[in-house]
Amino acid sequence: REGWLMKLGGRVKTWKRRWFILTDNCLYYFEYTTDKEPRGIIPLENLSIQKVEDSKKPNCFELSNNSCKGQMVKACKTDNDGKVVQGKHQSYRMSAPTPEEQDLWITAVRARSEEH
């Protein structure tokens, strides 16, 4: 499963368009479809996904730690200097372009996270 989603930033709460690829037990995101290296990697282990309402964006869903609310999600990203650093998210909020896409992403992520 792959496609464009809007992702809400961790520290700076701005929406950025990212190309997401769901493979194995991870969700990778890239700035462009042609990028070789991902901007971030979100391992889906111990994460739950659910639809959420957002006043700024439609068709949102959120990935969060299902065992400990408020705990940082174990993930990594590449900072502006190209260094790999730990992500700063207690949850990841994404916005799909359509309600159909929202449902497809949620179903696909659930299938992946339940395999492990």
HELIX and SHEET records of a PDB file:
HELIX    1   1 PRO A   99  GLU A  114  1                                  16    
SHEET    1   A 9 LEU A  47  VAL A  52  0                                        
SHEET    2   A 9 CYS A  60  ASN A  65 -1                                        
SHEET    3   A 9 SER A  91  SER A  95 -1                                        
SHEET    4   A 9 GLU A   2  LEU A   8 -1                                        
SHEET    5   A 9 TRP A  15  THR A  23 -1                                        
SHEET    6   A 9 CYS A  26  PHE A  30 -1                                        
SHEET    7   A 9 GLY A  40  PRO A  43 -1                                        
SHEET    8   A 9 CYS A  76  THR A  78 -1                                        
SHEET    9   A 9 VAL A  84  GLN A  86 -1                                        
END                                                                             
